[in-house]
Every structure is written in C-alpha cells, then in structure tokens.
Amino acid sequence: MRKDLAGQKFGRLTVVKYVGRPPKGKGSVYYCVCECGNSANVLGSSLKTGNTKSCGCIKREQLVLRNFKHGKVKSPIYGIWSVMKDRCNNPKNKSYKNYGGRGIKVCEEWQDFDNFHNDMISAYLKGLTVERVDNNGDYCKGNCIWADMFAQANNKRRNKVITYKGVTDTLTHLSKAFGFDYVVVQGRLYDGWDVDRAIETPKTNYKTYSYNGETMPLIDLCRKYNQEYSRVQKRLEHGWDIEKALLTPKTHK
C-alpha cells in the first residue's frame, strides 16, 4: 500500500499532494512546493533517498557560487594570495629562502582563499600588495596590511637602516615611532637630504601641482595615483608634464 507523504518535508521541498504514477514507470509522483517559492512534481523515492532536495534551486545556487569563485581566481587579489602561499610553502620558489626558509608561514585560516579574501578585501585597492607589519611574523589578519610597492620595498630586510635621535631602524619602523610621513622622507633621502632635515622639514614646504582639477603636494598626487614619488619627481626634473609623469607606467629594462 502506498504511503501518503503529504505534509512531510524533504530538504527544501514540502509535499502537498499525491499526483499519480509516472508515465511508463513505477512509484508515486508528488506535487511539492519549494522554499524558494517554485513547485515541482517529484518521485517519492527521490524524496525519501534525498536525491531530490529542491525544485532545482540548489543546483542553480551552486552553479552561481562556482562561477563567482572562478571569477575570483582571475582577480588580482587571488594572484597575491597564490604568490604569498607559494613563497612560504614551496621550496622551489626563488623567494622561498626569504619566507618559508626563514620560518614565515601563512596562517591556517588563510590557507583557504575565501578567508583571506573576506579578511582583506574591504581595504584593497588596485596596485597594492600585502605587507607584514612585523617582518619576522607570519601572514595573518593581525599582522598584514595593504601597501604600495614603494612602501613595501622600504620594509625589506636588506634595506639600509637610518639613525634618528639615537634610534637605528628601518624607515618604516621609525616613521611609526616618530609619526612622520615615511613616503615624503624616503623621497627626500633619495634626493640627498640628510636624515634630520628630511624628517623635520614640514611637508607643506613641498611644491604643489595641479592635475585633473585638484591642486596638492606632489607626494599626495603620487599616493592618489599609486605612483612612486621619487620616480615621478625624477620625470618632472627631466621636463615631463605632470600628467605624463603620473600616468606613465614604470618601464622595465
């Protein structure tokens, strides 16, 4: 005797009534309403075994999710995550000796790209790369920020350190300790300024430039357009106009 399934719920489907037998087949067909609002006629055996749990909306959602994840794979932030993991985990990576070889690890949560993406995406801007605040610490949410390549280069272990007010450290760490703008000071040091003058001269002494309806110090324009200050300044010294100096990509020899 057929057991009536009316009123029972299977996955997202609630059985409303018995419809009949399938054409040229065995079993019972039931009219069901799905949580998404659609309806479907489903074999009772498929409901009982769990082979059918919705009107088809679950498969559609999974397809959208797969496409979304595939789209993220093509994104710059996925590339950053992939490189970060490889240089910590892969001894064949040419940079491994400076990362995994020194004991630098990617935290367990960030082994999953979605976790890294969710933790870091809100502050990401095009052209930035992930930087560890403590250069001897691991890659994890509490130790990572987004920085441009100019700032990150200043945080390399091989960088020459400077001494200011009796403290010897990297420019990045000194800027945090004394509260000065490391990008401004880096540009000044590049131009040959001594350390005390580079740090203590007010930023307002910088010449302003106008571009795209805005007038501001060159250092601020460089930050806004993700350009290295020293490179743009050199271009201006060689007679480039401000638009060309700001927008021309770095050339690789």
Backbone as CSV, one residue per row, in Angstrom:
resi,resn,N_x,N_y,N_z,CA_x,CA_y,CA_z,C_x,C_y,C_z
1,MET,0.832,-1.200,0.000,0.000,0.000,0.000,0.868,1.253,0.000
2,ARG,0.513,2.221,-0.846,1.286,3.466,-0.941,1.152,4.281,0.343
3,LYS,2.305,4.777,0.832,2.294,5.644,1.998,2.154,7.090,1.550
4,ASP,1.182,7.785,2.064,0.946,9.172,1.681,1.993,10.074,2.357
5,LEU,2.691,10.873,1.534,3.744,11.743,2.056,3.274,13.191,2.239
6,ALA,2.013,13.450,1.993,1.502,14.822,2.073,1.798,15.434,3.436
7,GLY,2.328,16.664,3.412,2.646,17.382,4.641,4.062,17.190,5.123
8,GLN,4.766,16.197,4.587,6.143,15.951,5.011,7.116,16.846,4.230
9,LYS,8.258,17.098,4.870,9.264,17.971,4.249,10.545,17.198,3.988
10,PHE,11.085,17.382,2.789,12.327,16.733,2.371,13.259,17.810,1.808
11,GLY,14.310,18.126,2.547,15.177,19.218,2.110,14.406,20.521,2.099
12,ARG,14.335,21.160,0.947,13.585,22.400,0.810,12.155,22.170,0.328
13,LEU,11.813,20.918,0.040,10.519,20.591,-0.550,9.508,20.141,0.495
14,THR,8.313,20.684,0.423,7.197,20.231,1.247,6.169,19.569,0.324
15,VAL,5.806,18.325,0.662,4.850,17.575,-0.164,3.437,18.119,0.078
16,VAL,2.754,18.448,-1.027,1.388,18.968,-0.939,0.373,17.855,-1.171
17,LYS,0.581,17.072,-2.226,-0.405,16.029,-2.523,0.179,14.988,-3.465
18,TYR,-0.452,13.857,-3.468,-0.105,12.786,-4.401,-0.662,13.127,-5.778
19,VAL,0.159,12.944,-6.814,-0.265,13.268,-8.178,-0.649,12.007,-8.942
20,GLY,0.141,10.975,-8.805,-0.138,9.756,-9.549,1.128,8.976,-9.803
21,ARG,1.068,8.079,-10.786,2.242,7.293,-11.133,2.943,7.921,-12.338
22,PRO,4.246,7.758,-12.427,4.964,8.317,-13.573,4.638,7.553,-14.840
23,PRO,4.665,8.201,-15.994,4.393,7.502,-17.265,5.428,6.392,-17.489
24,LYS,4.949,5.213,-17.784,5.823,4.072,-18.105,6.839,3.814,-16.987
25,GLY,6.432,3.987,-15.767,7.360,3.751,-14.669,6.652,3.321,-13.415
26,LYS,7.453,3.029,-12.385,6.910,2.612,-11.111,7.116,3.729,-10.088
27,GLY,6.335,3.645,-9.023,6.481,4.609,-7.956,5.343,5.593,-7.905
28,SER,5.521,6.626,-7.102,4.494,7.646,-6.908,5.086,9.026,-7.137
29,VAL,4.298,9.872,-7.741,4.726,11.246,-8.000,3.948,12.170,-7.077
30,TYR,4.678,13.123,-6.490,4.056,14.060,-5.569,4.279,15.506,-6.041
31,TYR,3.252,16.301,-5.818,3.347,17.733,-6.090,3.931,18.385,-4.839
32,CYS,5.057,19.112,-5.033,5.785,19.698,-3.902,5.988,21.198,-4.106
33,VAL,6.040,21.902,-3.001,6.352,23.329,-3.020,7.727,23.532,-2.389
34,CYS,8.569,24.312,-3.063,9.935,24.551,-2.603,10.003,25.826,-1.751
35,GLU,11.011,25.906,-0.883,11.203,27.089,-0.042,11.420,28.359,-0.863
36,CYS,11.930,28.202,-2.074,12.186,29.377,-2.914,10.914,29.923,-3.540
37,GLY,9.801,29.181,-3.427,8.529,29.633,-3.977,8.093,28.885,-5.215
38,ASN,8.990,28.129,-5.834,8.638,27.337,-7.010,8.017,26.006,-6.592
39,SER,7.468,25.308,-7.549,6.877,23.998,-7.288,7.439,22.982,-8.270
40,ALA,7.277,21.697,-7.937,7.790,20.641,-8.809,7.082,19.331,-8.492
41,ASN,6.951,18.478,-9.497,6.462,17.120,-9.317,7.662,16.204,-9.152
42,VAL,7.718,15.473,-8.047,8.911,14.696,-7.707,8.519,13.269,-7.337
43,LEU,9.344,12.318,-7.752,9.137,10.932,-7.362,9.302,10.784,-5.855
44,GLY,8.413,10.016,-5.241,8.503,9.779,-3.808,9.809,9.126,-3.427
45,SER,10.298,8.203,-4.272,11.565,7.523,-3.979,12.728,8.505,-3.945
46,SER,12.715,9.513,-4.819,13.784,10.520,-4.836,13.740,11.393,-3.594
47,LEU,12.522,11.653,-3.114,12.393,12.424,-1.885,12.952,11.645,-0.698
48,LYS,12.600,10.378,-0.627,12.992,9.548,0.508,14.506,9.309,0.554
49,THR,15.117,9.128,-0.607,16.557,8.863,-0.639,17.396,10.130,-0.528
50,GLY,16.763,11.290,-0.691,17.498,12.552,-0.639,18.115,12.958,-1.953
51,ASN,17.814,12.208,-3.022,18.352,12.570,-4.330,17.781,13.897,-4.839
52,THR,16.561,14.200,-4.419,15.949,15.472,-4.799,15.599,16.241,-3.521
53,LYS,16.217,17.418,-3.367,16.010,18.206,-2.155,15.399,19.568,-2.433
54,SER,15.260,19.897,-3.719,14.697,21.208,-4.063,14.104,21.132,-5.461
55,CYS,13.541,22.234,-5.903,12.979,22.304,-7.244,14.057,22.408,-8.313
56,GLY,15.291,22.503,-7.875,16.421,22.741,-8.776,17.187,23.981,-8.380
57,CYS,16.681,24.730,-7.381,17.320,25.990,-6.980,18.675,25.753,-6.319
58,ILE,18.837,24.609,-5.651,20.134,24.329,-5.019,21.223,24.219,-6.078
59,LYS,20.936,23.513,-7.164,21.929,23.375,-8.235,22.239,24.724,-8.869
60,ARG,21.201,25.543,-9.036,21.423,26.866,-9.627,22.309,27.723,-8.718
61,GLU,22.065,27.659,-7.411,22.874,28.431,-6.468,24.320,27.947,-6.470
62,GLN,24.511,26.639,-6.544,25.863,26.086,-6.570,26.609,26.517,-7.831
63,LEU,25.880,26.571,-8.945,26.484,26.997,-10.198,26.917,28.459,-10.112
64,VAL,26.051,29.301,-9.538,26.400,30.718,-9.370,27.631,30.852,-8.483
65,LEU,27.673,30.054,-7.389,28.805,30.108,-6.474,30.085,29.669,-7.161
66,ARG,30.014,28.604,-7.967,31.214,28.154,-8.686,31.703,29.218,-9.656
67,ASN,30.772,29.852,-10.361,31.150,30.906,-11.298,31.760,32.087,-10.571
68,PHE,31.203,32.403,-9.380,31.734,33.514,-8.586,33.164,33.220,-8.147
69,LYS,33.373,31.978,-7.648,34.719,31.612,-7.218,35.678,31.590,-8.392
70,HIS,35.213,31.133,-9.547,36.057,31.121,-10.735,36.449,32.548,-11.122
71,GLY,35.479,33.466,-10.964,35.775,34.868,-11.264,36.825,35.426,-10.325
72,LYS,36.777,35.014,-9.030,37.768,35.486,-8.072,39.152,34.947,-8.390
73,VAL,39.210,33.747,-8.948,40.504,33.166,-9.315,41.236,34.058,-10.308
74,LYS,40.487,34.755,-11.149,41.092,35.629,-12.149,41.414,37.012,-11.597
75,SER,41.071,37.287,-10.343,41.241,38.620,-9.782,42.671,38.833,-9.279
76,PRO,43.124,40.104,-9.202,44.480,40.387,-8.689,44.698,39.873,-7.273
77,ILE,43.666,39.958,-6.432,43.840,39.543,-5.038,44.082,38.037,-4.938
78,TYR,43.529,37.254,-5.870,43.816,35.819,-5.885,45.288,35.583,-6.235
79,GLY,45.789,36.350,-7.190,47.199,36.227,-7.554,48.116,36.553,-6.383
80,ILE,47.757,37.581,-5.603,48.546,37.960,-4.427,48.547,36.818,-3.414
81,TRP,47.365,36.238,-3.181,47.251,35.120,-2.241,48.065,33.922,-2.704
82,SER,48.000,33.629,-3.985,48.703,32.475,-4.530,50.219,32.629,-4.387
83,VAL,50.729,33.823,-4.702,52.169,34.091,-4.574,52.593,34.013,-3.115
84,MET,51.783,34.599,-2.232,52.066,34.580,-0.795,52.225,33.146,-0.295
85,LYS,51.297,32.273,-0.665,51.357,30.882,-0.226,52.561,30.149,-0.826
86,ASP,52.813,30.388,-2.094,53.855,29.633,-2.781,55.240,29.934,-2.204
87,ARG,55.507,31.202,-1.911,56.849,31.522,-1.413,57.039,31.110,0.045
88,CYS,55.931,30.780,0.733,56.041,30.251,2.090,56.054,28.729,2.118
89,ASN,55.435,28.096,1.134,55.233,26.638,1.167,56.064,25.859,0.162
90,ASN,56.546,26.521,-0.875,57.198,25.813,-1.972,58.715,26.069,-1.986
91,PRO,59.519,25.087,-1.576,60.977,25.272,-1.557,61.570,25.577,-2.931
92,LYS,60.845,25.278,-4.003,61.352,25.559,-5.349,61.139,27.010,-5.763
93,ASN,60.330,27.753,-5.004,60.108,29.169,-5.300,61.395,29.936,-5.030
94,LYS,61.779,30.812,-5.957,63.054,31.521,-5.829,63.109,32.430,-4.606
95,SER,61.936,32.796,-4.074,61.896,33.658,-2.891,61.706,32.874,-1.594
96,TYR,61.644,31.552,-1.690,61.361,30.729,-0.514,62.359,30.971,0.612
97,LYS,63.615,31.176,0.281,64.635,31.339,1.328,64.363,32.551,2.211
98,ASN,63.669,33.554,1.657,63.367,34.759,2.432,62.030,34.680,3.152
99,TYR,61.293,33.600,2.919,59.962,33.472,3.524,59.861,32.125,4.249
100,GLY,59.414,31.089,3.552,59.311,29.786,4.194,60.637,29.321,4.774
101,GLY,61.721,29.631,4.091,63.045,29.246,4.572,63.433,29.928,5.869
102,ARG,62.797,31.063,6.174,63.051,31.762,7.445,62.007,31.430,8.500
103,GLY,61.108,30.504,8.144,60.079,30.119,9.099,58.805,30.929,8.995
104,ILE,58.699,31.796,7.957,57.491,32.594,7.762,56.397,31.690,7.198
105,LYS,55.228,31.714,7.806,54.134,30.842,7.381,52.890,31.662,7.048
106,VAL,51.999,31.052,6.285,50.653,31.588,6.081,49.761,30.906,7.112
107,CYS,49.030,31.701,7.886,48.229,31.129,8.967,47.221,30.102,8.426
108,GLU,46.750,29.253,9.313,45.858,28.170,8.898,44.590,28.697,8.225
109,GLU,44.025,29.784,8.767,42.789,30.334,8.192,43.003,30.786,6.760
110,TRP,44.161,31.339,6.471,44.433,31.889,5.139,44.901,30.850,4.142
111,GLN,44.995,29.596,4.555,45.230,28.549,3.571,44.032,28.436,2.635
112,ASP,42.869,28.888,3.094,41.649,28.957,2.295,41.523,30.360,1.722
113,PHE,41.462,30.466,0.397,41.421,31.779,-0.246,40.233,32.616,0.207
114,ASP,39.069,31.977,0.393,37.882,32.733,0.791,38.096,33.465,2.109
115,ASN,38.793,32.844,3.049,39.060,33.500,4.329,39.984,34.704,4.142
116,PHE,41.033,34.534,3.330,41.932,35.652,3.038,41.161,36.783,2.354
117,HIS,40.355,36.423,1.369,39.571,37.408,0.620,38.634,38.173,1.549
118,ASN,37.925,37.459,2.416,36.964,38.110,3.306,37.644,39.017,4.329
119,ASP,38.824,38.626,4.790,39.547,39.427,5.783,40.157,40.693,5.186
120,MET,40.548,40.650,3.909,41.381,41.722,3.359,40.723,42.550,2.256
121,ILE,39.626,42.088,1.693,39.088,42.737,0.500,38.598,44.152,0.764
122,SER,38.096,44.453,1.967,37.475,45.757,2.222,38.470,46.905,2.068
123,ALA,39.760,46.649,2.321,40.761,47.722,2.245,41.612,47.647,0.985
124,TYR,41.294,46.709,0.095,42.137,46.524,-1.090,41.872,47.579,-2.162
125,LEU,42.939,48.074,-2.756,42.880,48.964,-3.910,43.816,48.416,-4.977
126,LYS,43.473,48.663,-6.220,44.289,48.185,-7.331,45.721,48.696,-7.210
127,GLY,46.674,47.827,-7.418,48.077,48.200,-7.369,48.739,47.940,-6.034
128,LEU,47.959,47.579,-5.007,48.527,47.322,-3.689,48.957,45.864,-3.566
129,THR,49.804,45.619,-2.600,50.237,44.260,-2.319,50.240,44.065,-0.814
130,VAL,50.189,42.818,-0.369,50.089,42.547,1.059,51.462,42.650,1.715
131,GLU,51.503,43.313,2.877,52.758,43.511,3.606,52.567,43.128,5.062
132,ARG,53.578,42.467,5.631,53.537,42.129,7.057,54.076,43.297,7.884
133,VAL,53.357,43.681,8.916,53.790,44.760,9.793,55.065,44.354,10.519
134,ASP,55.070,43.161,11.101,56.271,42.577,11.697,56.917,41.707,10.635
135,ASN,58.062,42.141,10.131,58.694,41.442,9.022,59.159,40.041,9.383
136,ASN,59.186,39.727,10.669,59.554,38.376,11.101,58.331,37.549,11.476
137,GLY,57.143,38.134,11.344,55.915,37.441,11.698,55.272,36.753,10.514
138,ASP,54.256,35.982,10.797,53.558,35.217,9.762,52.548,36.081,9.011
139,TYR,52.054,35.526,7.915,50.951,36.152,7.193,49.645,35.783,7.895
140,CYS,49.007,36.765,8.508,47.733,36.560,9.187,47.037,37.912,9.283
141,LYS,45.777,37.900,9.631,44.987,39.127,9.648,45.580,40.184,10.572
142,GLY,46.071,39.773,11.727,46.596,40.730,12.695,47.949,41.299,12.355
143,ASN,48.615,40.744,11.325,49.975,41.197,11.005,50.108,41.690,9.574
144,CYS,48.991,41.867,8.866,49.085,42.239,7.452,48.264,43.485,7.130
145,ILE,48.815,44.299,6.240,48.145,45.479,5.726,48.371,45.517,4.218
146,TRP,47.617,46.376,3.536,47.870,46.624,2.119,48.832,47.796,1.993
147,ALA,49.786,47.691,1.089,50.751,48.769,0.870,51.129,48.808,-0.596
148,ASP,51.547,49.998,-1.063,52.043,50.053,-2.436,53.447,49.476,-2.478
149,MET,53.934,49.199,-3.672,55.234,48.555,-3.826,56.361,49.415,-3.272
150,PHE,56.186,50.738,-3.327,57.205,51.652,-2.824,57.351,51.490,-1.314
151,ALA,56.200,51.416,-0.633,56.229,51.249,0.811,56.771,49.886,1.192
152,GLN,56.368,48.852,0.430,56.829,47.523,0.770,58.326,47.369,0.542
153,ALA,58.822,47.972,-0.512,60.265,47.897,-0.772,61.043,48.485,0.391
154,ASN,60.478,49.496,1.048,61.143,50.129,2.169,61.164,49.227,3.401
155,ASN,60.378,48.177,3.382,60.287,47.295,4.528,61.105,46.020,4.346
156,LYS,61.863,45.903,3.249,62.679,44.721,3.016,63.802,44.642,4.042
157,ARG,64.164,43.403,4.415,65.224,43.220,5.410,66.556,43.751,4.912
158,ARG,66.758,43.722,3.589,68.057,44.115,3.060,68.215,45.626,2.968
159,ASN,67.178,46.390,3.264,67.254,47.836,3.139,68.236,48.428,4.130
160,LYS,68.865,49.490,3.721,69.762,50.224,4.590,68.947,50.902,5.677
161,VAL,69.372,50.778,6.901,68.679,51.418,8.012,69.236,52.819,8.220
162,ILE,68.482,53.649,8.939,68.919,55.013,9.254,68.855,55.214,10.757
163,THR,69.513,56.268,11.219,69.511,56.602,12.645,68.923,57.987,12.828
164,TYR,67.946,58.070,13.722,67.323,59.367,14.025,67.107,59.460,15.532
165,LYS,67.620,60.529,16.122,67.519,60.760,17.561,68.003,59.557,18.366
166,GLY,69.103,58.985,17.899,69.722,57.882,18.613,69.105,56.522,18.381
167,VAL,68.059,56.454,17.551,67.395,55.174,17.274,67.742,54.721,15.860
168,THR,68.227,53.502,15.729,68.583,52.947,14.429,67.597,51.857,14.060
169,ASP,66.933,52.041,12.914,65.921,51.070,12.488,65.571,51.357,11.031
170,THR,64.637,50.558,10.466,64.177,50.834,9.113,63.346,52.110,9.098
171,LEU,63.270,52.716,7.923,62.499,53.952,7.789,61.035,53.734,8.148
172,THR,60.490,52.587,7.761,59.091,52.293,8.074,58.849,52.275,9.574
173,HIS,59.697,51.570,10.306,59.511,51.473,11.749,59.737,52.821,12.433
174,LEU,60.709,53.591,11.962,60.951,54.903,12.555,59.782,55.848,12.299
175,SER,59.183,55.740,11.109,58.045,56.613,10.809,56.890,56.326,11.757
176,LYS,56.700,55.070,12.114,55.630,54.726,13.056,55.978,55.194,14.461
177,ALA,57.258,55.115,14.822,57.667,55.506,16.171,57.613,57.015,16.378
178,PHE,58.002,57.783,15.343,58.088,59.238,15.492,56.957,59.982,14.791
179,GLY,56.120,59.262,14.061,54.935,59.882,13.483,55.161,60.733,12.248
180,PHE,56.248,60.505,11.508,56.440,61.263,10.276,55.987,60.460,9.068
181,ASP,55.842,61.144,7.934,55.373,60.505,6.698,56.562,59.860,5.994
182,TYR,56.610,58.520,6.048,57.796,57.838,5.524,57.969,58.023,4.019
183,VAL,56.851,58.171,3.266,56.970,58.338,1.820,57.634,59.671,1.484
184,VAL,57.230,60.719,2.198,57.848,62.031,1.997,59.332,61.966,2.332
185,VAL,59.642,61.371,3.471,61.041,61.318,3.920,61.870,60.455,2.985
186,GLN,61.312,59.351,2.513,62.041,58.491,1.577,62.420,59.258,0.319
187,GLY,61.475,60.039,-0.198,61.773,60.842,-1.386,62.870,61.861,-1.142
188,ARG,62.839,62.473,0.039,63.866,63.465,0.374,65.237,62.820,0.526
189,LEU,65.280,61.657,1.174,66.555,60.952,1.314,67.093,60.545,-0.051
190,TYR,66.196,60.144,-0.940,66.581,59.791,-2.298,67.224,60.986,-3.001
191,ASP,66.747,62.182,-2.656,67.283,63.404,-3.259,68.558,63.890,-2.582
192,GLY,69.023,63.183,-1.568,70.286,63.534,-0.935,70.168,64.335,0.353
193,TRP,68.965,64.517,0.860,68.811,65.244,2.119,69.414,64.421,3.256
194,ASP,69.935,65.116,4.300,70.366,64.374,5.479,69.130,63.945,6.281
195,VAL,69.311,62.987,7.164,68.174,62.371,7.852,67.371,63.380,8.661
196,ASP,68.059,64.205,9.488,67.338,65.153,10.345,66.524,66.136,9.521
197,ARG,67.107,66.661,8.455,66.393,67.624,7.622,65.217,66.963,6.908
198,ALA,65.429,65.732,6.422,64.370,65.036,5.692,63.160,64.772,6.581
199,ILE,63.407,64.471,7.841,62.312,64.155,8.756,61.652,65.402,9.324
200,GLU,62.437,66.405,9.641,61.932,67.552,10.395,61.414,68.699,9.532
201,THR,61.726,68.728,8.226,61.198,69.782,7.366,59.710,69.554,7.131
202,PRO,58.852,70.535,7.408,57.405,70.346,7.236,57.046,69.944,5.816
203,LYS,56.064,69.115,5.709,55.592,68.631,4.414,55.068,69.767,3.539
204,THR,54.555,70.830,4.168,53.965,71.933,3.407,54.994,72.680,2.572
205,ASN,56.288,72.441,2.815,57.318,73.086,2.006,57.393,72.519,0.596
206,TYR,56.669,71.417,0.368,56.720,70.812,-0.958,55.911,71.629,-1.966
207,LYS,56.429,71.704,-3.167,55.736,72.399,-4.248,54.448,71.656,-4.590
208,THR,53.401,72.427,-4.879,52.126,71.815,-5.254,52.012,71.705,-6.779
209,TYR,51.212,70.759,-7.221,50.975,70.544,-8.646,49.473,70.410,-8.866
210,SER,49.031,70.782,-10.037,47.616,70.696,-10.382,47.418,69.637,-11.461
211,TYR,46.458,68.755,-11.198,46.110,67.741,-12.180,44.669,67.321,-11.958
212,ASN,43.944,67.188,-13.048,42.560,66.720,-13.019,41.687,67.540,-12.069
213,GLY,41.918,68.858,-12.054,41.098,69.752,-11.252,41.472,69.829,-9.785
214,GLU,42.567,69.179,-9.393,42.994,69.199,-7.996,44.401,69.744,-7.885
215,THR,44.668,70.482,-6.812,45.991,71.012,-6.542,46.446,70.520,-5.178
216,MET,47.593,69.870,-5.151,48.097,69.309,-3.889,49.591,69.039,-4.016
217,PRO,50.278,68.786,-2.887,51.692,68.422,-2.958,51.898,67.179,-3.818
218,LEU,53.054,67.117,-4.444,53.338,66.004,-5.343,53.192,64.657,-4.644
219,ILE,53.606,64.592,-3.386,53.553,63.322,-2.676,52.120,62.813,-2.571
220,ASP,51.171,63.738,-2.387,49.769,63.337,-2.282,49.216,62.878,-3.631
221,LEU,49.640,63.542,-4.698,49.228,63.100,-6.035,49.760,61.700,-6.322
222,CYS,51.007,61.456,-5.923,51.608,60.140,-6.154,50.840,59.048,-5.415
223,ARG,50.445,59.352,-4.205,49.678,58.377,-3.437,48.329,58.112,-4.087
224,LYS,47.683,59.174,-4.528,46.353,59.023,-5.105,46.389,58.179,-6.368
225,TYR,47.454,58.312,-7.158,47.531,57.591,-8.431,48.489,56.400,-8.370
226,ASN,48.823,55.985,-7.138,49.641,54.776,-6.924,50.960,54.814,-7.694
227,GLN,51.631,55.951,-7.608,52.934,56.096,-8.256,54.021,56.311,-7.213
228,GLU,55.236,55.915,-7.531,56.361,56.143,-6.635,56.772,57.613,-6.715
229,TYR,56.868,58.216,-5.571,57.186,59.645,-5.515,58.512,59.965,-6.206
230,SER,59.547,59.202,-5.878,60.868,59.509,-6.411,60.904,59.390,-7.938
231,ARG,60.160,58.398,-8.474,60.136,58.228,-9.921,59.452,59.410,-10.605
232,VAL,58.310,59.826,-10.055,57.579,60.954,-10.643,58.403,62.231,-10.538
233,GLN,59.050,62.428,-9.401,59.866,63.634,-9.234,61.003,63.668,-10.257
234,LYS,61.633,62.531,-10.493,62.705,62.472,-11.485,62.190,62.801,-12.882
235,ARG,61.007,62.313,-13.192,60.412,62.598,-14.503,60.156,64.089,-14.669
236,LEU,59.657,64.712,-13.617,59.401,66.160,-13.680,60.710,66.928,-13.859
237,GLU,61.761,66.471,-13.190,63.065,67.119,-13.319,63.604,67.002,-14.744
238,HIS,63.171,65.950,-15.455,63.604,65.764,-16.840,62.649,66.423,-17.838
239,GLY,61.733,67.240,-17.338,60.886,68.026,-18.221,59.552,67.416,-18.587
240,TRP,59.168,66.293,-17.952,57.872,65.705,-18.237,56.775,66.596,-17.664
241,ASP,55.605,66.620,-18.327,54.479,67.318,-17.719,53.876,66.425,-16.640
242,ILE,53.081,67.013,-15.747,52.598,66.291,-14.579,51.716,65.100,-14.957
243,GLU,50.903,65.241,-16.001,50.026,64.139,-16.398,50.833,62.944,-16.880
244,LYS,51.811,63.195,-17.730,52.642,62.117,-18.244,53.455,61.477,-17.120
245,ALA,53.965,62.302,-16.214,54.785,61.795,-15.114,53.973,60.891,-14.181
246,LEU,52.698,61.249,-13.982,51.849,60.487,-13.075,51.314,59.197,-13.680
247,LEU,50.962,59.252,-14.944,50.199,58.159,-15.538,51.027,57.168,-16.343
248,THR,52.257,57.512,-16.687,53.083,56.585,-17.465,53.555,55.441,-16.583
249,PRO,53.276,54.191,-16.963,53.707,53.047,-16.144,55.227,52.973,-16.076
250,LYS,55.706,52.299,-15.058,57.133,52.091,-14.914,57.618,51.189,-16.036
251,THR,58.709,51.567,-16.656,59.277,50.735,-17.723,60.309,49.785,-17.124
252,HIS,60.353,48.587,-17.647,61.301,47.578,-17.166,62.370,47.367,-18.227
253,LYS,63.590,47.575,-17.821,64.693,47.376,-18.762,65.088,45.930,-18.820
